[in-house]
Amino acid sequence: MSTRRTATVLAGLALAAAALTACSSDPVAGASDDAATQQITHAMGTTTVPLHPKRVVVLDTDKIDTAVSLGITPVGATELPELDKPPAYLGDLSSMKGVGEISEPDLEAVAALQPDLILGSKFRQEKFYDELSAIAPTVFTDRVGITWKENFLLDGKALGQEQKAKDLLAAYETRAKELGTKIPNAASLNVSIVRFMPAEIRVYGPDGFSGIVLRDIGLGRPERQLLANKDDKRFDKVSPERIADLDGDVMFVTAQGPTAEGQKAKVTGGNLWKDLGAVKAGKSWDVPAETWMTGIGVTAANKILDDVQSHLAA
């Protein structure tokens, strides 16, 4: 963005923020009970946020899950490439407006919604933080995947729902542990997680969101997917010639968006895929990417438990 363009956008955002401040002082727009604030320490510093935010904009998929899990429908959210609809597993979110793509939020669209809280991710939107903060109090989590539980609790606190977030997370962890006792030989069962992307195939390791859910259940993983020699154990790429690296005793397979679905159809129609042990045994199952990959929250995690229970529990 040019210097002139940046100055113009910042000026516009400052006006929007001023308008929001004026609106919030109007007794019709907000009651005095809503004036309470709290300090939230997060990936970008410490921010004063409303104790009970009413108009929340979220800039990553995990934030949608978190808000809805805690009984809050965001007024706006970013979208994934090729997807212009909110995640279906969270119910009716037709009132939620799009505010650009996840890696390139539309600042003017965000400002137009007059949020009183913005939730985002340093990993994805760090360069927009100052401009977003000019619109409304902005809280960023740091990483994705491996820290999903910490992110959930931090976002829950920012939303004024700290205790409810703790309770939901504890209930999920209890359920996951109990599910593990219902799966025969869970620890020795090698469960493979495969994701088709528009231009690559990934296997998901122990530190990815779905990998952490499987670990909470107590399931085993194929040696290839432990990613022991990698610093980043969220996922690894597999070339089409090395399809055998995807195999496990069972496989959960995802794709999201038309291009990824096309990639999946091409690969799964080939002989290398059909020769996989899990495929031959009829133990390769398609599961929704919006829960297994991009949900990254407690409701998505419980949906993964539903899938695992359906296919693996005795």
N, C-alpha and C positions, 0 to 999 in steps of 0.2 A: 504494500500500500504506500502511495506517495506521501510526502510530508504534508502537502496541501490537502489530500484526501483524508489523512489521519486527523488533521486539525478540524476539518469539517465534521467528521464523524464524532470526534470527542465533544465538539461544541454542541452538536445535536443531542448527544447522550447526556451532557450536563443539563440541557434544557428539560429533557425527559425526566431526569432525576429530580430537578427542581419542581416540575409539575407533580411528580409522585409525592414529594414531601408536602406540597400544598394540599394535595388531595387527602393525604393521610391525616392531616390536622382537621379536616372537615368532620364534624360529629356524625354526619350521615354516612360518610365513607368508612369510619372505623370507630369503635367504642374505645373509651379510655382504658379498658382492661387490656387492650391490644398494645398499649404503649410500652409494656415491660420488655426489656432486652436481656440478652446474655452474651458473654464473650466466648467465642469459639476459636480455639487454636487449631490450625490446620496446615496443609502443605505449603501455603504461601504466607503464613503469618498468623496474626490474631485479628478477628473481625467481630464487630458488634452486630448482632442479628436480632430480629424480633423473637421474643420468646414463643409467640404463636403466629408464625407466618401464615398468610392467607393466600398469597399469589406467588407460587413457586415455579420457577423455570429450571428445568434440568437438562444438562448437556451431555449426558452419557446414559447408556442403557441401564446400568445398575441403579442409577438414580430414579429412573421410572419405577423399577421394581420396588425400591426402598420406599418411595413416597406412597405408592398404592398399598404396599404391605402394611403401612402405618396409617392407612385411612385417609390419605391426602391425594387428590387428583391434581397433578401439575397443570398449570394454565398453558404451558408450552414445553416442548422438548425437541431436541435435535433428532435427525433421522439417519439411519444407516444407508449407505449407497445402494441403489436399486430398490429400496423399500420406502414407501411413502405412507405406510399404515402403522399404527402403534401395535405393540405385541398383543396378539389375540388372547394369550393365556391370562392376561390381567383384567379381562372383562371390557366393558364399554368405556373407551377413552375418546369418544368422538368429540368431546368438548376441548380436548388438548390440541393446541395449535402447533404446527411445525415452525421451527426457528433455524432452518438451515441444516446442513449435514454435520455429523458428529465431529469431523475434523475442521470444519469451517462454519461455525455458527454465524447466523445472520444477526449482527448487532442491532440493526434498526428494527428487526422483527422482535427481538428480545425486548428492546426499550418500549416498543409499542404496547406490549402486554402489561407494562407497569408492574413488574414483579417487586415483591418485598424481600425475596431471597432467591439467589441463583446458586445452584449446586453444579459443580463441574469437576474436572480431573486435570491435575497438573500434567499428567502423562499425555493427554490429548489436546488441551487448550491453554497451556501455559502462556503462550504469546498474546492471548486475548484477555488476560486477567485484569490488567489495569483498566481497559475499556469497559469490561463487564462490571468492575467495581464502581465505575462512574455511573452505572445505571442503578445498581442495588447492592446491598451487602452480598458478597460472593464468597463461598466456601469451596475449597478444592481438596479432594483427597489426592494422594500421591500416585501410587501405582495401581495396576489392575490385576485381577486374577488372584495371585498369592495372598493379597491383603483384603480379600472381599469381605471377610467378617469384620475386620477393623473399620473398613470403609462404611459398612452398614451401620455400625454403632456410632461412628462420627456423624454421618448424615442424619441418623436418627436423633442425635442430640441437637443438631442444627435445626431440625424440624420441630423441636420441642417435645419429642417422643422418646426420650432416652430410655426410660424404664420399659416401655412397650417393646422397643428394639431389643433390649437385653432378654426380655421374656420370650420373644419370638425366636431369637437365635438359640436360646437354651432349649426350647421345645423342639426345634429342628434337630439339634445335636443329639438329644435324647432319642428321638425317633430314628435317626440314622443308626445309632448304636444298636437299638433294638432290632432294626431290620437286619443288621449283620448277623444276628443270632438265628435268623430264620432262613439263611442261605447256606445250603450244605457246603462245607469246606470253603467258606468265603475267602479266607486268607490265601489259599492255594489256587483259587480260580483266577486265571489271567484274563482280565477284562480290558479290551482294546477300545479306545475312543478315537474315531476318525472324523475329520472334517474336510469336506470338499470346499475349496475356495475358488474364485473365478480363474486364478492362474496357478494354483498349487494345491497339493494335498498335504494335510497336516495330521500328525498323531499328537494327542494331548497327553502331557506328562503329569507328574504328581502335584505340580504347583499351579496348574491351570484351574479355573473354577470347577469344572466338572471333575477334574482329577482329585481335587480336595474333597468333593462330595463322596467320591468312591472311597477315598481314604477314611473319611468319617464313618462309612459303612463297615470298613474293615476288609475290603476286597483287594485281591492281588492284581498285579499289572504285569503285562509282558515285559521281559527284560529290556527290550528295545525302547519301551516307553518310560522307563525310569529315568532316562536321560542323565545317567550318572556322570558322564564326562562333559556336561554342559553347565554353565553358570545359570543360564535361564532355563528352568525346568518346566516352563508353562507348556511349550509345544515344540515340535521339530517338523521339518519338511521331509517329505518322502517323494522321490521321483517316480513317474509312472512305471519305470523299468524295475523298481524295487517294491512292487506291490506286496510281496511276501512279508515285508517289514510291518505291514498293517495288521497281520493276523494275531489272533488270540483264541482262547477257548470260546469266548463270546465276543461280539463286536457291536458297538453302538455307533451308528453312522449318521452324520448330519450334513446338510447343505442348506444355504440360505440365499435366496435371490435367483433369478432366472439363469444368470451366467454360471453360477456355482452348480445349479441343478443340471445344467447341460454338461458340465465337466463330470459330474457324478454319473450321469447316464452313459457317457462315453466309456468311462473306466469300468463301471460295474457290468457293462455289456461284454467286456473282453474276457478271454480265457484265463489270464493271470488272476483276475478277481474271482472267477468261478472256481479256481483251484484252491482258494484259501480254505483252511480247515474249518473255520467257523461258518463260512458260506456253505460248504458241503454238508455240514451238520445241521443246517437250518437254524443257526444261532447267530445270525447277523440281522440286526433290527434297525430300521430307520427311526430316528427320534427327532424331535423339533430342535432346530438350531437356536430358536429364540429362547428356549429354556436351558439347553445344555451348553450353549456357547455365549450368548449375548445377554441373558437375563441377569446373571451375576448378582443375585440377591436371594433373600430367604424364601420368597415364594417360588422362584425358579428352582432353587435347591430342593424344595419339597416336591416339585413336579418331577425332578430327576429321581427322587426316591420313589415316586409313584411308578415310573417306568421300570426301575430296577426291581421293585417288588413284583410288578406284573410279569416280568420275564424270568426272574431268578429265584424268588422266594419259594420255599417248599409248601 
